Amino acid sequence: MNKKMKRKILIIVENLPVPFDTRVWQEATTLVENGYTVSVICPKGKGYEKKYERLSGVHIYRHDLPEEGSGFLGYVKEYGTALREELRLAKRVYEKIGFDVIHGCNPPDDIYMIARFFRKYGVKYVFDHHDICPELFEAKFGKRGLLYKSQTWLERQTYKHAAFAFVTNESYKKIAIKRGKMDPEKVYVLRSGPKLERLRIQPPKPELKGGRKYMVGYLGVIGKQEGIPYLLEAARYIKENLKRDDIYYGIVGGGTSLEEMKSLSVQMGLDDIVTFTGRAPDDVMLDYLNTADICVNPDEYNAMNDKSTMNKVLEYMALGKPIVQFDLTEGRYSAKEASLYARPNDSVDMAKKIVSLLDDEEKRKKMSVFGRKRIVEELSWEHTSKVLLEGYEAFFTKMGK
């Protein structure tokens, strides 16, 4: 038997189903491809309702998704329900398959509690830091109250119980060391690089442009902190102030604010030039993004977004799309010369950057080539996933497995 087959990992993710969660799915399949036995516990979701299935060698166990919490008591109920289901399924996985490690993917920062139950069996906890939860809650609620304090406490406890950690960028590594008191040698920067075989460059479909010359594309969650109102405000400014009626907007993605953003678009008089697809399969996503002339990342400047790597920026680059976004630390690191940078939270400046880029075909071509090259040579999953394997190889070797 391959020695690595004795290495068994249980991944727990609470906020998205697998394989819909791209980062988690890429991690799980990469580990399986390299000889590890991998199980995943996650919530159910639309199109992912089976309690158990095995895909690409990964054992997937799903539980009912608790309602999204609102306020302190709402989040306590949501987290409590999820933890109960995760523990129930973890016991089942341990009996049927076994695991040496629980690999916890936040948000929220409470999955270490499941690992504590299995500590008596020698199971270790590995933290996969996807989101900085204190800043996420501050962005959602606009204040630092009881929820914020609860998140900073959970973050400290998570790092305290972690044998080592994967983080998505250097900003998160600084947080792991400073706030989490983590040994720098136990923090691995594992960037969420896109898989190029998934993001296929293909011919555009002009019929998606609604009869206009240009399309501006967006891919991502439609939630409260994703900045969609900035994009809509920019679209209205372009239409009403700059008198441009040759630009269409294709917004791909679902989320808790989808219907609210649709209504806002209608109120702004943009329903003739804006399409919301809702959550869409990859073929629809690829049709829209390959048709788009440029893509946008309207995430507002705040403490969370400034330090977070946005997958959509990397996916735009993989498809060779020039980008317009607000000037955020990690957004600039990812895109560099593949993007124009508007003043933070300034929809008018974003509008002007969009128009200037659409009107400069030569600049778009140069940005497209730069972005695609950066992904292919540095930031694709083929490159970034090496950190995942290096981290686990060092860990299991130290354990004598």
Secondary structure, 3 states (H helix, E strand, C coil): CCHHHHCEEEEEECCCCCCCCHHHHHHHHHHHHCCCEEEEEEECECCECCCEEEECCEEEEEECCCCCCCHHHHHHHHHHHHHHHHHHHHHHHHHHCCCCEEEEECCCCCCHHHHHHHHHHCCEEEEEECCCHHHHHHHHHCCCCHHHHHHHHHHHHHHHHCCEEEECCHHHHHHHHHCCCCCHHHEEECCCCCCCCCCCCCCCCHHHHCCCCEEEEEECCCCCCCCHHHHHHHHHHHHHCCCCCCEEEEEEECCCCHHHHHHHHHHCCCCCCEEEEECCCHHHHHHHHHHCCEEEECCCCCHHHHHCCCHHHHHHHHCCCCEEEECCHHHHHHHHHHEEEECCCCHHHHHHHHHHHHCCHHHHHHHHHHHHHHHHHHHCHHHHHHHHHHHHHHHHHHHCC
